[in-house]
């Protein structure tokens, strides 16, 4: 499958193919080392970053700052999610500091859309913030924390982070696609565990 992916990306251009190889290497390193390397959440974030860079490289206008910044936003979200997920196999409280990384897509979206697209970006950022708050609320309580449930919710929230990334360019009808994808993710998590 990795070879087929490389061929498809190479068809889009040599740069997309080369970055596809970088992504494949990052995935292999993550798979080999994520249980023993403390910085493995950063490796996972790097994998998600390269997906945005590849998409920007393969698209008609080519790679630009928007693709890179959106990749950075998703990478930080994944880093925060991954640090929370690491607590799934440990007993004890979930640290609060990874939650800062979960908020980075909101911060970067407000920064990137400060000119003309601030209102739709702010509305979608509110959706992201509310979803994250809903997912992590038990971390701040005194009751037992179900890390698997938190991680499943945050994984579904990737759809919202992607939606925020394309919101300034997104036709209104495409918003329905993101909502359907989000709903499908939650539905499918009932049959296939997310963690």
Rosetta constraint file for C-alpha pairs under 8 A:
AtomPair CA 1 CA 5 HARMONIC 6.09 0.50
AtomPair CA 2 CA 6 HARMONIC 6.14 0.50
AtomPair CA 2 CA 24 HARMONIC 7.05 0.50
AtomPair CA 3 CA 7 HARMONIC 6.26 0.50
AtomPair CA 4 CA 8 HARMONIC 6.22 0.50
AtomPair CA 5 CA 9 HARMONIC 6.17 0.50
AtomPair CA 5 CA 20 HARMONIC 7.72 0.50
AtomPair CA 6 CA 10 HARMONIC 5.91 0.50
AtomPair CA 6 CA 17 HARMONIC 5.73 0.50
AtomPair CA 6 CA 20 HARMONIC 5.97 0.50
AtomPair CA 6 CA 21 HARMONIC 6.92 0.50
AtomPair CA 7 CA 11 HARMONIC 6.14 0.50
AtomPair CA 7 CA 17 HARMONIC 7.26 0.50
AtomPair CA 8 CA 12 HARMONIC 6.76 0.50
AtomPair CA 8 CA 17 HARMONIC 7.90 0.50
AtomPair CA 9 CA 13 HARMONIC 6.66 0.50
AtomPair CA 9 CA 14 HARMONIC 7.87 0.50
AtomPair CA 9 CA 16 HARMONIC 5.38 0.50
AtomPair CA 9 CA 17 HARMONIC 4.72 0.50
AtomPair CA 9 CA 20 HARMONIC 6.75 0.50
AtomPair CA 9 CA 58 HARMONIC 7.29 0.50
AtomPair CA 10 CA 14 HARMONIC 5.35 0.50
AtomPair CA 10 CA 15 HARMONIC 7.62 0.50
AtomPair CA 10 CA 16 HARMONIC 6.07 0.50
AtomPair CA 10 CA 17 HARMONIC 4.05 0.50
AtomPair CA 10 CA 18 HARMONIC 7.56 0.50
AtomPair CA 11 CA 17 HARMONIC 7.62 0.50
AtomPair CA 12 CA 16 HARMONIC 6.36 0.50
AtomPair CA 12 CA 17 HARMONIC 7.44 0.50
AtomPair CA 12 CA 58 HARMONIC 5.44 0.50
AtomPair CA 13 CA 17 HARMONIC 6.32 0.50
AtomPair CA 13 CA 58 HARMONIC 6.81 0.50
AtomPair CA 14 CA 18 HARMONIC 6.05 0.50
AtomPair CA 15 CA 19 HARMONIC 6.16 0.50
AtomPair CA 15 CA 57 HARMONIC 6.82 0.50
AtomPair CA 16 CA 20 HARMONIC 6.01 0.50
AtomPair CA 16 CA 54 HARMONIC 5.45 0.50
AtomPair CA 16 CA 55 HARMONIC 7.94 0.50
AtomPair CA 16 CA 57 HARMONIC 5.58 0.50
AtomPair CA 16 CA 58 HARMONIC 5.68 0.50
AtomPair CA 17 CA 21 HARMONIC 6.44 0.50
AtomPair CA 18 CA 22 HARMONIC 6.57 0.50
AtomPair CA 19 CA 23 HARMONIC 6.19 0.50
AtomPair CA 19 CA 50 HARMONIC 7.22 0.50
AtomPair CA 19 CA 53 HARMONIC 7.83 0.50
AtomPair CA 19 CA 54 HARMONIC 6.29 0.50
AtomPair CA 20 CA 24 HARMONIC 6.16 0.50
AtomPair CA 20 CA 50 HARMONIC 7.89 0.50
AtomPair CA 20 CA 54 HARMONIC 6.81 0.50
AtomPair CA 21 CA 25 HARMONIC 6.21 0.50
AtomPair CA 22 CA 26 HARMONIC 6.25 0.50
AtomPair CA 22 CA 50 HARMONIC 7.90 0.50
AtomPair CA 23 CA 27 HARMONIC 6.18 0.50
AtomPair CA 23 CA 47 HARMONIC 5.91 0.50
AtomPair CA 23 CA 50 HARMONIC 5.90 0.50
AtomPair CA 23 CA 51 HARMONIC 7.45 0.50
AtomPair CA 24 CA 28 HARMONIC 6.19 0.50
AtomPair CA 25 CA 29 HARMONIC 6.11 0.50
AtomPair CA 26 CA 30 HARMONIC 6.04 0.50
AtomPair CA 26 CA 43 HARMONIC 6.80 0.50
AtomPair CA 26 CA 46 HARMONIC 7.33 0.50
AtomPair CA 26 CA 47 HARMONIC 5.98 0.50
AtomPair CA 27 CA 31 HARMONIC 6.08 0.50
AtomPair CA 27 CA 43 HARMONIC 7.99 0.50
AtomPair CA 27 CA 44 HARMONIC 7.64 0.50
AtomPair CA 27 CA 47 HARMONIC 6.30 0.50
AtomPair CA 28 CA 32 HARMONIC 6.14 0.50
AtomPair CA 29 CA 33 HARMONIC 5.97 0.50
AtomPair CA 29 CA 34 HARMONIC 7.95 0.50
AtomPair CA 29 CA 43 HARMONIC 7.96 0.50
AtomPair CA 30 CA 34 HARMONIC 5.19 0.50
AtomPair CA 30 CA 40 HARMONIC 6.50 0.50
AtomPair CA 30 CA 43 HARMONIC 5.92 0.50
AtomPair CA 30 CA 44 HARMONIC 6.59 0.50
AtomPair CA 33 CA 37 HARMONIC 5.66 0.50
AtomPair CA 33 CA 40 HARMONIC 7.08 0.50
AtomPair CA 34 CA 38 HARMONIC 7.61 0.50
AtomPair CA 34 CA 39 HARMONIC 7.98 0.50
AtomPair CA 34 CA 40 HARMONIC 4.89 0.50
AtomPair CA 34 CA 41 HARMONIC 7.72 0.50
AtomPair CA 35 CA 40 HARMONIC 7.71 0.50
AtomPair CA 39 CA 43 HARMONIC 6.93 0.50
AtomPair CA 40 CA 44 HARMONIC 6.35 0.50
AtomPair CA 41 CA 45 HARMONIC 6.17 0.50
AtomPair CA 41 CA 78 HARMONIC 7.31 0.50
AtomPair CA 41 CA 79 HARMONIC 4.91 0.50
AtomPair CA 41 CA 80 HARMONIC 7.68 0.50
AtomPair CA 41 CA 82 HARMONIC 5.09 0.50
AtomPair CA 41 CA 83 HARMONIC 6.07 0.50
AtomPair CA 42 CA 46 HARMONIC 6.07 0.50
AtomPair CA 42 CA 75 HARMONIC 7.90 0.50
AtomPair CA 42 CA 79 HARMONIC 5.60 0.50
AtomPair CA 43 CA 47 HARMONIC 6.31 0.50
AtomPair CA 44 CA 48 HARMONIC 6.55 0.50
AtomPair CA 44 CA 75 HARMONIC 7.69 0.50
AtomPair CA 44 CA 78 HARMONIC 6.85 0.50
AtomPair CA 44 CA 79 HARMONIC 6.86 0.50
AtomPair CA 44 CA 82 HARMONIC 7.56 0.50
AtomPair CA 45 CA 49 HARMONIC 6.16 0.50
AtomPair CA 45 CA 74 HARMONIC 7.33 0.50
AtomPair CA 45 CA 75 HARMONIC 4.01 0.50
AtomPair CA 45 CA 76 HARMONIC 6.32 0.50
AtomPair CA 45 CA 77 HARMONIC 7.63 0.50
AtomPair CA 45 CA 78 HARMONIC 5.12 0.50
AtomPair CA 45 CA 79 HARMONIC 5.21 0.50
AtomPair CA 46 CA 50 HARMONIC 6.31 0.50
AtomPair CA 46 CA 75 HARMONIC 6.04 0.50
AtomPair CA 47 CA 51 HARMONIC 6.74 0.50
AtomPair CA 47 CA 75 HARMONIC 7.76 0.50
AtomPair CA 48 CA 52 HARMONIC 7.00 0.50
AtomPair CA 48 CA 71 HARMONIC 6.91 0.50
AtomPair CA 48 CA 74 HARMONIC 6.72 0.50
AtomPair CA 48 CA 75 HARMONIC 5.66 0.50
AtomPair CA 48 CA 78 HARMONIC 7.53 0.50
AtomPair CA 49 CA 53 HARMONIC 6.54 0.50
AtomPair CA 49 CA 68 HARMONIC 7.69 0.50
AtomPair CA 49 CA 71 HARMONIC 4.29 0.50
AtomPair CA 49 CA 72 HARMONIC 5.87 0.50
AtomPair CA 49 CA 74 HARMONIC 6.63 0.50
AtomPair CA 49 CA 75 HARMONIC 5.22 0.50
AtomPair CA 50 CA 54 HARMONIC 5.96 0.50
AtomPair CA 50 CA 71 HARMONIC 7.01 0.50
AtomPair CA 51 CA 55 HARMONIC 6.18 0.50
AtomPair CA 51 CA 71 HARMONIC 7.38 0.50
AtomPair CA 52 CA 56 HARMONIC 6.12 0.50
AtomPair CA 52 CA 67 HARMONIC 5.82 0.50
AtomPair CA 52 CA 68 HARMONIC 6.86 0.50
AtomPair CA 52 CA 70 HARMONIC 7.01 0.50
AtomPair CA 52 CA 71 HARMONIC 4.97 0.50
AtomPair CA 53 CA 57 HARMONIC 6.05 0.50
AtomPair CA 53 CA 63 HARMONIC 6.83 0.50
AtomPair CA 53 CA 67 HARMONIC 5.91 0.50
AtomPair CA 53 CA 68 HARMONIC 5.97 0.50
AtomPair CA 53 CA 71 HARMONIC 6.66 0.50
AtomPair CA 54 CA 58 HARMONIC 5.99 0.50
AtomPair CA 55 CA 59 HARMONIC 6.05 0.50
AtomPair CA 55 CA 67 HARMONIC 7.71 0.50
AtomPair CA 56 CA 61 HARMONIC 7.83 0.50
AtomPair CA 56 CA 62 HARMONIC 5.56 0.50
AtomPair CA 56 CA 63 HARMONIC 4.42 0.50
AtomPair CA 56 CA 64 HARMONIC 6.83 0.50
AtomPair CA 56 CA 67 HARMONIC 5.46 0.50
AtomPair CA 56 CA 68 HARMONIC 8.00 0.50
AtomPair CA 57 CA 62 HARMONIC 4.75 0.50
AtomPair CA 57 CA 63 HARMONIC 4.46 0.50
AtomPair CA 58 CA 62 HARMONIC 6.41 0.50
AtomPair CA 58 CA 63 HARMONIC 7.74 0.50
AtomPair CA 59 CA 63 HARMONIC 7.53 0.50
AtomPair CA 63 CA 67 HARMONIC 6.46 0.50
AtomPair CA 63 CA 68 HARMONIC 7.77 0.50
AtomPair CA 64 CA 68 HARMONIC 6.68 0.50
AtomPair CA 65 CA 69 HARMONIC 6.01 0.50
AtomPair CA 66 CA 70 HARMONIC 5.97 0.50
AtomPair CA 67 CA 71 HARMONIC 6.03 0.50
AtomPair CA 68 CA 72 HARMONIC 6.19 0.50
AtomPair CA 69 CA 73 HARMONIC 6.17 0.50
AtomPair CA 69 CA 108 HARMONIC 7.55 0.50
AtomPair CA 70 CA 74 HARMONIC 6.27 0.50
AtomPair CA 70 CA 105 HARMONIC 7.75 0.50
AtomPair CA 70 CA 165 HARMONIC 5.62 0.50
AtomPair CA 71 CA 75 HARMONIC 5.97 0.50
AtomPair CA 72 CA 76 HARMONIC 6.22 0.50
AtomPair CA 73 CA 77 HARMONIC 6.40 0.50
AtomPair CA 73 CA 104 HARMONIC 5.89 0.50
AtomPair CA 73 CA 105 HARMONIC 4.44 0.50
AtomPair CA 73 CA 108 HARMONIC 6.49 0.50
AtomPair CA 74 CA 78 HARMONIC 6.13 0.50
AtomPair CA 74 CA 105 HARMONIC 6.45 0.50
AtomPair CA 74 CA 158 HARMONIC 7.74 0.50
AtomPair CA 74 CA 161 HARMONIC 6.66 0.50
AtomPair CA 74 CA 162 HARMONIC 7.56 0.50
AtomPair CA 75 CA 79 HARMONIC 6.14 0.50
AtomPair CA 76 CA 80 HARMONIC 6.28 0.50
AtomPair CA 76 CA 101 HARMONIC 5.14 0.50
AtomPair CA 76 CA 102 HARMONIC 6.54 0.50
AtomPair CA 76 CA 104 HARMONIC 6.21 0.50
AtomPair CA 76 CA 105 HARMONIC 7.39 0.50
AtomPair CA 77 CA 81 HARMONIC 6.15 0.50
AtomPair CA 77 CA 101 HARMONIC 5.46 0.50
AtomPair CA 77 CA 102 HARMONIC 4.32 0.50
AtomPair CA 77 CA 103 HARMONIC 7.01 0.50
AtomPair CA 77 CA 104 HARMONIC 6.57 0.50
AtomPair CA 77 CA 105 HARMONIC 6.70 0.50
AtomPair CA 78 CA 82 HARMONIC 5.85 0.50
AtomPair CA 78 CA 101 HARMONIC 7.99 0.50
AtomPair CA 78 CA 102 HARMONIC 7.42 0.50
AtomPair CA 79 CA 83 HARMONIC 6.19 0.50
AtomPair CA 79 CA 98 HARMONIC 7.65 0.50
AtomPair CA 79 CA 101 HARMONIC 6.59 0.50
AtomPair CA 79 CA 102 HARMONIC 7.76 0.50
AtomPair CA 80 CA 84 HARMONIC 6.35 0.50
AtomPair CA 80 CA 98 HARMONIC 4.56 0.50
AtomPair CA 80 CA 99 HARMONIC 5.88 0.50
AtomPair CA 80 CA 100 HARMONIC 7.18 0.50
AtomPair CA 80 CA 101 HARMONIC 4.74 0.50
AtomPair CA 80 CA 102 HARMONIC 5.20 0.50
AtomPair CA 81 CA 85 HARMONIC 6.09 0.50
AtomPair CA 81 CA 98 HARMONIC 7.36 0.50
AtomPair CA 81 CA 99 HARMONIC 7.93 0.50
AtomPair CA 81 CA 102 HARMONIC 6.82 0.50
AtomPair CA 81 CA 151 HARMONIC 6.61 0.50
AtomPair CA 81 CA 154 HARMONIC 6.60 0.50
AtomPair CA 81 CA 155 HARMONIC 7.66 0.50
AtomPair CA 82 CA 86 HARMONIC 6.19 0.50
AtomPair CA 83 CA 87 HARMONIC 7.12 0.50
AtomPair CA 83 CA 98 HARMONIC 6.14 0.50
AtomPair CA 84 CA 88 HARMONIC 7.48 0.50
AtomPair CA 84 CA 94 HARMONIC 6.73 0.50
AtomPair CA 84 CA 95 HARMONIC 7.65 0.50
AtomPair CA 84 CA 98 HARMONIC 6.64 0.50
AtomPair CA 84 CA 147 HARMONIC 7.32 0.50
AtomPair CA 84 CA 151 HARMONIC 7.14 0.50
AtomPair CA 85 CA 147 HARMONIC 6.69 0.50
AtomPair CA 85 CA 148 HARMONIC 7.28 0.50
AtomPair CA 85 CA 151 HARMONIC 5.93 0.50
AtomPair CA 86 CA 90 HARMONIC 7.70 0.50
AtomPair CA 87 CA 91 HARMONIC 7.35 0.50
AtomPair CA 87 CA 94 HARMONIC 6.36 0.50
AtomPair CA 87 CA 147 HARMONIC 6.92 0.50
AtomPair CA 88 CA 147 HARMONIC 5.30 0.50
AtomPair CA 88 CA 148 HARMONIC 6.29 0.50
AtomPair CA 93 CA 139 HARMONIC 7.38 0.50
AtomPair CA 93 CA 145 HARMONIC 7.59 0.50
AtomPair CA 94 CA 139 HARMONIC 6.27 0.50
AtomPair CA 94 CA 145 HARMONIC 7.92 0.50
AtomPair CA 96 CA 100 HARMONIC 7.87 0.50
AtomPair CA 96 CA 139 HARMONIC 7.68 0.50
AtomPair CA 97 CA 101 HARMONIC 7.88 0.50
AtomPair CA 98 CA 102 HARMONIC 6.97 0.50
AtomPair CA 99 CA 103 HARMONIC 6.69 0.50
AtomPair CA 100 CA 104 HARMONIC 6.81 0.50
AtomPair CA 102 CA 132 HARMONIC 7.60 0.50
AtomPair CA 103 CA 107 HARMONIC 6.54 0.50
AtomPair CA 103 CA 129 HARMONIC 7.37 0.50
AtomPair CA 104 CA 108 HARMONIC 6.03 0.50
AtomPair CA 105 CA 109 HARMONIC 5.88 0.50
AtomPair CA 105 CA 161 HARMONIC 6.65 0.50
AtomPair CA 105 CA 164 HARMONIC 7.96 0.50
AtomPair CA 106 CA 110 HARMONIC 6.22 0.50
AtomPair CA 106 CA 125 HARMONIC 5.42 0.50
AtomPair CA 106 CA 128 HARMONIC 7.41 0.50
AtomPair CA 106 CA 129 HARMONIC 7.56 0.50
AtomPair CA 107 CA 111 HARMONIC 6.27 0.50
AtomPair CA 108 CA 112 HARMONIC 5.94 0.50
AtomPair CA 109 CA 113 HARMONIC 5.92 0.50
AtomPair CA 109 CA 121 HARMONIC 6.55 0.50
AtomPair CA 109 CA 125 HARMONIC 7.54 0.50
AtomPair CA 109 CA 164 HARMONIC 7.01 0.50
AtomPair CA 109 CA 165 HARMONIC 7.22 0.50
AtomPair CA 110 CA 114 HARMONIC 5.90 0.50
AtomPair CA 110 CA 118 HARMONIC 6.65 0.50
AtomPair CA 110 CA 121 HARMONIC 6.72 0.50
AtomPair CA 110 CA 122 HARMONIC 6.78 0.50
AtomPair CA 113 CA 117 HARMONIC 5.14 0.50
AtomPair CA 113 CA 118 HARMONIC 4.97 0.50
AtomPair CA 113 CA 121 HARMONIC 6.71 0.50
AtomPair CA 113 CA 168 HARMONIC 7.76 0.50
AtomPair CA 114 CA 118 HARMONIC 5.34 0.50
AtomPair CA 117 CA 121 HARMONIC 6.17 0.50
AtomPair CA 117 CA 168 HARMONIC 5.81 0.50
AtomPair CA 118 CA 122 HARMONIC 5.84 0.50
AtomPair CA 119 CA 123 HARMONIC 6.27 0.50
AtomPair CA 120 CA 124 HARMONIC 6.29 0.50
AtomPair CA 120 CA 167 HARMONIC 7.08 0.50
AtomPair CA 120 CA 168 HARMONIC 7.37 0.50
AtomPair CA 121 CA 125 HARMONIC 5.94 0.50
AtomPair CA 121 CA 164 HARMONIC 6.43 0.50
AtomPair CA 121 CA 167 HARMONIC 6.56 0.50
AtomPair CA 121 CA 168 HARMONIC 7.19 0.50
AtomPair CA 122 CA 126 HARMONIC 6.12 0.50
AtomPair CA 123 CA 127 HARMONIC 6.62 0.50
AtomPair CA 124 CA 128 HARMONIC 6.35 0.50
AtomPair CA 124 CA 160 HARMONIC 7.72 0.50
AtomPair CA 124 CA 163 HARMONIC 7.74 0.50
AtomPair CA 124 CA 164 HARMONIC 5.97 0.50
AtomPair CA 124 CA 167 HARMONIC 7.95 0.50
AtomPair CA 125 CA 129 HARMONIC 6.09 0.50
AtomPair CA 125 CA 164 HARMONIC 6.81 0.50
AtomPair CA 126 CA 130 HARMONIC 6.05 0.50
AtomPair CA 127 CA 131 HARMONIC 6.12 0.50
AtomPair CA 127 CA 160 HARMONIC 7.61 0.50
AtomPair CA 128 CA 132 HARMONIC 6.11 0.50
AtomPair CA 128 CA 157 HARMONIC 7.22 0.50
AtomPair CA 128 CA 160 HARMONIC 6.05 0.50
AtomPair CA 128 CA 161 HARMONIC 6.94 0.50
AtomPair CA 129 CA 133 HARMONIC 6.02 0.50
AtomPair CA 130 CA 134 HARMONIC 6.07 0.50
AtomPair CA 131 CA 135 HARMONIC 6.21 0.50
AtomPair CA 131 CA 157 HARMONIC 6.94 0.50
AtomPair CA 132 CA 136 HARMONIC 6.15 0.50
AtomPair CA 132 CA 154 HARMONIC 6.69 0.50
AtomPair CA 132 CA 157 HARMONIC 7.41 0.50
AtomPair CA 133 CA 137 HARMONIC 5.60 0.50
AtomPair CA 135 CA 149 HARMONIC 7.78 0.50
AtomPair CA 135 CA 150 HARMONIC 5.14 0.50
AtomPair CA 135 CA 151 HARMONIC 7.87 0.50
AtomPair CA 135 CA 153 HARMONIC 5.70 0.50
AtomPair CA 135 CA 154 HARMONIC 6.52 0.50
AtomPair CA 136 CA 140 HARMONIC 7.68 0.50
AtomPair CA 136 CA 150 HARMONIC 6.00 0.50
AtomPair CA 137 CA 141 HARMONIC 7.14 0.50
AtomPair CA 138 CA 142 HARMONIC 7.81 0.50
AtomPair CA 138 CA 143 HARMONIC 7.15 0.50
AtomPair CA 138 CA 144 HARMONIC 7.78 0.50
AtomPair CA 138 CA 145 HARMONIC 5.88 0.50
AtomPair CA 138 CA 146 HARMONIC 7.97 0.50
AtomPair CA 139 CA 145 HARMONIC 6.18 0.50
AtomPair CA 146 CA 150 HARMONIC 6.49 0.50
AtomPair CA 147 CA 151 HARMONIC 6.06 0.50
AtomPair CA 148 CA 152 HARMONIC 6.07 0.50
AtomPair CA 148 CA 195 HARMONIC 6.33 0.50
AtomPair CA 149 CA 153 HARMONIC 6.27 0.50
AtomPair CA 150 CA 154 HARMONIC 6.22 0.50
AtomPair CA 151 CA 155 HARMONIC 5.99 0.50
AtomPair CA 151 CA 194 HARMONIC 7.74 0.50
AtomPair CA 151 CA 195 HARMONIC 7.19 0.50
AtomPair CA 152 CA 156 HARMONIC 6.38 0.50
AtomPair CA 152 CA 189 HARMONIC 7.54 0.50
AtomPair CA 152 CA 193 HARMONIC 7.94 0.50
AtomPair CA 152 CA 194 HARMONIC 5.36 0.50
AtomPair CA 152 CA 195 HARMONIC 6.68 0.50
AtomPair CA 153 CA 157 HARMONIC 6.28 0.50
AtomPair CA 153 CA 186 HARMONIC 7.85 0.50
AtomPair CA 154 CA 158 HARMONIC 6.80 0.50
AtomPair CA 155 CA 194 HARMONIC 7.53 0.50
AtomPair CA 156 CA 160 HARMONIC 7.90 0.50
AtomPair CA 156 CA 182 HARMONIC 6.21 0.50
AtomPair CA 156 CA 185 HARMONIC 5.89 0.50
AtomPair CA 156 CA 186 HARMONIC 6.49 0.50
AtomPair CA 157 CA 161 HARMONIC 6.51 0.50
AtomPair CA 157 CA 182 HARMONIC 7.47 0.50
AtomPair CA 158 CA 162 HARMONIC 6.17 0.50
AtomPair CA 159 CA 163 HARMONIC 6.12 0.50
AtomPair CA 159 CA 178 HARMONIC 6.52 0.50
AtomPair CA 159 CA 181 HARMONIC 7.02 0.50
AtomPair CA 159 CA 182 HARMONIC 5.90 0.50
AtomPair CA 160 CA 164 HARMONIC 6.20 0.50
AtomPair CA 160 CA 178 HARMONIC 7.38 0.50
AtomPair CA 160 CA 182 HARMONIC 7.60 0.50
AtomPair CA 161 CA 165 HARMONIC 6.35 0.50
AtomPair CA 162 CA 166 HARMONIC 6.57 0.50
AtomPair CA 163 CA 167 HARMONIC 5.79 0.50
AtomPair CA 163 CA 175 HARMONIC 7.61 0.50
AtomPair CA 163 CA 178 HARMONIC 6.52 0.50
AtomPair CA 166 CA 170 HARMONIC 5.65 0.50
AtomPair CA 170 CA 174 HARMONIC 6.28 0.50
AtomPair CA 170 CA 175 HARMONIC 7.33 0.50
AtomPair CA 171 CA 175 HARMONIC 7.28 0.50
AtomPair CA 172 CA 176 HARMONIC 7.72 0.50
AtomPair CA 173 CA 177 HARMONIC 7.46 0.50
AtomPair CA 174 CA 178 HARMONIC 6.81 0.50
AtomPair CA 175 CA 179 HARMONIC 6.44 0.50
AtomPair CA 176 CA 180 HARMONIC 6.13 0.50
AtomPair CA 177 CA 181 HARMONIC 6.11 0.50
AtomPair CA 178 CA 182 HARMONIC 6.08 0.50
AtomPair CA 179 CA 183 HARMONIC 6.13 0.50
AtomPair CA 180 CA 184 HARMONIC 5.97 0.50
AtomPair CA 181 CA 185 HARMONIC 6.06 0.50
AtomPair CA 182 CA 186 HARMONIC 6.42 0.50
AtomPair CA 183 CA 187 HARMONIC 6.11 0.50
AtomPair CA 184 CA 188 HARMONIC 5.93 0.50
AtomPair CA 185 CA 189 HARMONIC 6.12 0.50
AtomPair CA 186 CA 190 HARMONIC 6.99 0.50
AtomPair CA 187 CA 191 HARMONIC 7.58 0.50
AtomPair CA 188 CA 192 HARMONIC 6.02 0.50
AtomPair CA 189 CA 193 HARMONIC 5.36 0.50
AtomPair CA 189 CA 194 HARMONIC 5.85 0.50
